[in-house]
Amino acid sequence: MLLASQGRAQSIPSAWKTAADCEQYRQGITTAVKTKIAKLLSDDTETQKYVRNWFIEQVTATQPPSASFMDIYADVLNNALENLVDPKNAPGGKPVSIRVRLNAAIINQAIAQRAGNARQSTVTFTLMHDPCAAVVLWGVKAARYELAAQLGQVLRDPDLIEAIVDAVKAHPDSGAIADEAFLAFTLDPTDRDLKYTSDAALKELISKIIELLTFRLTLFADTSPSDLYAESHAVTFLSRQKIHDLETPDQQLKVKNLLYDYLAACSKLLVGPDAPNKTELLDLIHQIGRALFVIAQHESNAALKDASEPITGISPDSKPGELEQRLSAVRAAIH
């Protein structure tokens, strides 16, 4: 109760949060943020929890904060968190503990989700290069919202797109990180209808989705990678009419070949004796079949349309010979 009371007593004044122009309150906001950030270094878990909640409470009041406040608050928080988690800024070069960095990453994500202004891109970039996978995961979660706000800019510093790709490749065993990466690149949930993202930005995202799919496919050598639902975001995105039309002819062919390669890899595992996740494998196989069917409609490719439909009927009881026949028909129809 004491901590809760302190949290209310030390909250940023409501008048600051709702002001149309908060620049005059920047110093006060900076002082409040730095004071709370310092408390994250406490060894007491309740104090750390209080700090996390305090930062979120500043932007979840009954009356929504103004855009000016969110702009300054996110900017100040970015600088404070960057000074906390960046190893270059640590006293004696010793990074803060994983617990501190994880709490910082959770705070960063919570505010980035609500701010929508890309002001936290610097600390988000740093968090995505953390050696701890849990910290990286929360960094990529924040990047989903930071990236969406950045895409309208011609120049980005730092480049969150490359940082997201690096995070997935640095932690190949983390399906959760891959899932968040594909969510970020497919603009879910920030721009599901693709109304606010430029064609140039979408073209950049297409190339990175293809790159990540290609990388994740290499993980199928012996077994399927964790969390195949990560790929599902990309499969649906790449089958959309607008995305298909923005792809170059080479990319369109690359996408179809990639989807076929995933079908072949999943089908091989599906009939194997040790497949631990047959439900996920089947779901992805069926989704790829539907995606290829839609792509075939975009391209007026009757052969691919006819070949992809039976893919959605594959089941755990499908025989290897039957799978091979269906896959061969898809392979022959891709051009």
C-alpha positions in Angstrom: 0.0 0.0 0.0 2.9 2.3 0.8 4.4 1.8 -2.7 1.0 2.3 -4.3 0.6 5.5 -2.4 4.1 6.7 -3.4 3.2 5.9 -7.0 0.2 8.1 -6.9 1.9 10.9 -5.0 4.8 11.1 -7.4 2.9 10.7 -10.7 3.5 13.3 -13.4 0.8 16.0 -13.0 -2.3 15.5 -15.1 -2.1 19.1 -16.4 1.3 18.2 -18.0 0.0 15.0 -19.6 -3.0 16.7 -21.3 -1.3 19.9 -22.3 -1.4 20.6 -26.1 2.3 21.7 -25.9 4.3 20.0 -23.2 7.7 21.4 -24.2 7.7 23.7 -21.1 7.4 20.6 -18.9 10.2 18.6 -20.5 12.6 19.2 -17.6 10.1 18.2 -15.1 9.2 15.0 -17.0 12.9 14.2 -17.4 13.5 14.5 -13.7 10.5 12.3 -12.9 11.6 9.6 -15.4 15.3 9.6 -14.2 14.2 9.3 -10.6 12.1 6.2 -11.3 14.7 4.7 -13.7 17.3 4.8 -10.9 14.9 2.7 -8.7 15.2 -0.1 -11.3 18.7 -0.8 -10.0 17.2 -1.9 -6.7 17.6 -5.6 -5.7 14.0 -5.6 -4.4 11.6 -7.2 -6.8 8.6 -5.3 -5.4 10.4 -2.0 -6.1 11.1 -3.0 -9.6 7.5 -4.0 -10.1 6.4 -0.7 -8.7 8.6 1.1 -11.2 7.3 -0.9 -14.1 3.7 -0.1 -13.1 4.5 3.6 -12.6 5.7 4.1 -16.1 2.7 2.4 -17.6 0.3 4.3 -15.3 1.5 7.6 -16.7 -0.1 6.8 -20.0 -3.1 4.8 -19.0 -5.1 7.4 -17.1 -8.8 7.9 -17.7 -8.1 11.0 -19.8 -5.7 10.1 -22.6 -2.4 12.0 -22.7 -1.8 14.5 -25.5 0.3 13.7 -28.5 2.8 16.3 -27.3 3.2 14.6 -23.9 3.6 11.2 -25.5 6.3 12.6 -27.8 8.3 14.1 -25.0 7.7 11.2 -22.6 8.8 8.6 -25.1 11.8 10.6 -26.1 12.9 11.2 -22.4 12.3 7.5 -21.6 14.4 6.4 -24.6 17.4 8.4 -23.4 17.1 7.3 -19.8 16.7 3.6 -20.7 19.5 3.7 -23.2 21.8 5.1 -20.6 20.7 2.3 -18.3 21.0 -0.8 -20.6 23.7 0.1 -23.1 27.0 -1.6 -21.8 29.0 1.3 -23.1 27.4 3.5 -20.5 27.8 1.1 -17.6 30.1 2.1 -14.7 33.4 0.2 -15.1 32.0 -1.3 -18.3 29.9 -3.9 -16.4 26.4 -4.2 -17.7 23.4 -4.0 -15.4 21.8 -7.3 -14.4 19.5 -9.3 -16.7 16.6 -8.6 -14.3 17.2 -4.9 -14.7 17.5 -5.1 -18.5 14.4 -7.3 -18.7 12.4 -4.8 -16.6 13.7 -2.0 -18.8 12.6 -3.9 -22.0 9.1 -4.5 -20.6 8.7 -0.8 -19.8 10.0 0.2 -23.2 7.5 -2.1 -25.0 4.6 -0.9 -23.0 5.2 2.7 -23.8 6.2 2.1 -27.4 2.8 0.3 -28.0 0.9 3.3 -26.7 3.2 6.1 -28.1 3.2 5.2 -31.7 5.9 7.8 -32.5 9.2 5.9 -33.0 10.9 8.0 -30.3 12.2 4.9 -28.5 14.0 3.4 -31.5 17.5 3.9 -30.0 16.9 1.8 -26.9 14.8 -0.7 -28.8 17.7 -1.2 -31.2 20.1 -1.8 -28.2 17.7 -4.2 -26.5 17.4 -6.3 -29.7 21.1 -6.8 -29.6 21.2 -7.9 -25.9 22.8 -11.4 -25.3 19.7 -12.5 -23.3 16.9 -13.9 -25.5 14.2 -12.8 -23.1 15.4 -9.2 -23.3 15.6 -9.5 -27.1 12.1 -10.8 -27.3 10.7 -7.7 -25.5 12.9 -5.6 -27.7 11.3 -7.1 -30.9 7.9 -6.7 -29.3 8.6 -3.0 -29.0 10.0 -2.8 -32.5 6.6 -3.9 -33.9 5.3 -0.5 -32.9 8.5 1.5 -33.4 8.9 0.2 -36.9 5.4 1.0 -37.9 6.0 4.6 -36.9 9.4 4.8 -38.7 8.2 3.5 -42.0 7.0 6.8 -43.2 10.5 8.2 -42.9 13.0 8.1 -45.8 15.9 7.7 -43.5 15.9 5.6 -40.3 18.5 5.8 -37.5 18.9 3.2 -36.2 17.7 0.7 -38.7 15.2 -1.4 -36.9 14.5 -3.6 -39.9 18.0 -5.0 -40.0 18.0 -5.3 -36.1 14.9 -7.4 -36.2 16.5 -9.7 -38.8 19.6 -9.9 -36.7 17.6 -10.8 -33.6 16.0 -13.8 -35.3 19.3 -15.1 -36.7 21.0 -14.6 -33.4 18.4 -16.7 -31.6 17.3 -19.4 -34.0 15.8 -21.6 -31.3 13.4 -18.9 -30.2 10.1 -19.3 -32.0 8.7 -16.4 -30.0 11.3 -14.0 -31.4 10.6 -15.2 -34.9 6.8 -14.8 -34.3 7.2 -11.2 -33.2 9.6 -10.4 -36.1 7.0 -11.7 -38.7 4.3 -9.7 -36.9 6.4 -6.6 -37.1 7.2 -7.1 -40.8 3.6 -7.9 -41.7 2.4 -4.8 -39.8 0.1 -6.8 -37.6 -1.6 -5.2 -35.7 -0.4 -1.7 -36.5 -1.6 -1.4 -40.1 -3.6 -4.5 -41.0 -5.3 -2.9 -44.0 -2.0 -1.4 -45.4 -3.5 2.0 -45.6 -0.7 3.9 -43.9 2.4 2.3 -45.2 4.0 3.5 -48.4 4.7 1.2 -51.3 8.4 1.8 -50.9 8.3 0.6 -47.3 6.2 -2.4 -48.2 8.7 -3.4 -50.8 11.5 -3.2 -48.2 9.5 -5.4 -45.9 8.8 -7.9 -48.6 12.5 -8.5 -49.1 13.1 -9.0 -45.4 10.2 -11.4 -45.1 11.6 -13.5 -47.9 15.0 -13.3 -46.2 13.6 -14.5 -42.8 11.6 -17.3 -44.5 14.7 -18.5 -46.3 16.6 -18.5 -43.0 13.9 -20.3 -41.0 13.7 -22.9 -43.7 17.3 -23.9 -43.0 16.2 -25.0 -39.5 14.1 -27.8 -41.0 17.2 -30.0 -41.6 16.4 -32.4 -38.8 13.2 -31.2 -37.2 10.8 -28.3 -37.5 11.7 -25.0 -35.8 9.8 -24.0 -32.7 6.5 -22.1 -33.2 5.5 -22.7 -36.8 2.8 -20.1 -36.3 5.5 -17.5 -36.8 5.5 -18.4 -40.5 1.8 -18.2 -40.8 1.9 -14.4 -40.6 4.3 -14.2 -43.5 2.4 -16.8 -45.6 -0.9 -14.8 -45.3 0.8 -11.5 -45.9 2.6 -12.6 -49.1 -0.6 -13.9 -50.6 -2.3 -10.6 -50.4 -3.1 -8.9 -53.7 -1.4 -5.6 -52.9 1.8 -7.3 -51.7 1.9 -9.7 -54.7 1.5 -6.8 -57.1 4.4 -4.9 -55.4 6.8 -7.9 -55.8 9.2 -8.0 -58.7 8.7 -11.0 -61.0 11.8 -12.6 -59.5 10.3 -12.2 -56.0 7.0 -13.6 -57.1 8.8 -16.7 -58.3 11.0 -16.8 -55.1 7.9 -16.7 -52.9 6.2 -19.6 -54.7 9.3 -21.7 -54.6 9.8 -20.9 -50.9 6.2 -21.9 -50.2 6.8 -25.1 -52.1 10.0 -25.8 -50.2 8.1 -25.3 -46.9 5.4 -27.7 -48.1 8.0 -30.3 -48.9 9.8 -29.9 -45.6 6.6 -30.0 -43.5 5.3 -33.0 -45.4 8.5 -34.9 -44.9 8.3 -34.3 -41.1 4.6 -35.0 -41.0 5.0 -38.6 -42.0 8.1 -39.1 -39.9 7.9 -41.1 -36.7 9.1 -38.4 -34.4 7.2 -35.3 -35.4 6.4 -33.6 -32.1 4.1 -30.9 -33.5 1.9 -32.5 -36.2 -0.9 -30.1 -35.5 1.3 -27.1 -36.3 2.8 -28.8 -39.3 -0.7 -29.5 -40.7 -1.9 -26.0 -40.0 1.1 -24.6 -41.9 0.7 -27.0 -44.8 -3.0 -26.1 -45.2 -2.3 -22.4 -44.9 0.4 -22.6 -47.6 -2.1 -24.5 -49.8 -4.6 -21.7 -49.4 -1.9 -19.0 -50.0 -0.8 -20.7 -53.2 -4.4 -21.0 -54.4 -4.9 -17.2 -53.8 -1.6 -16.4 -55.6 -2.7 -18.6 -58.5 -5.8 -16.5 -58.7 -3.7 -13.3 -58.8 -1.7 -14.7 -61.7 -4.5 -16.5 -63.5 -2.5 -19.7 -63.2 -5.1 -22.4 -63.5 -2.6 -25.3 -63.1 -1.3 -23.9 -59.8 -4.9 -23.3 -58.6 -5.9 -26.9 -59.3 -2.7 -28.2 -57.8 -2.8 -26.2 -54.6 -6.4 -27.0 -53.6 -5.7 -30.6 -52.7 -2.9 -29.5 -50.4 -5.6 -28.3 -47.9 -6.8 -31.9 -47.7 -3.6 -33.4 -46.4 -4.0 -35.2 -43.1 -1.9 -37.2 -40.7 -3.1 -40.3 -42.5 -1.9 -39.2 -45.9 0.5 -41.7 -47.4 4.0 -40.7 -48.6 3.1 -41.6 -52.2 0.0 -39.5 -52.0 1.9 -36.5 -50.6 4.6 -36.9 -53.2 2.0 -36.8 -56.0 0.3 -33.7 -54.7 3.6 -31.9 -54.1 4.8 -32.9 -57.6 1.7 -31.3 -59.1 2.4 -28.0 -57.2 6.1 -28.1 -58.3 5.1 -28.5 -62.0 2.6 -25.6 -61.8 5.1 -23.1 -60.5 6.6 -20.8 -63.1 
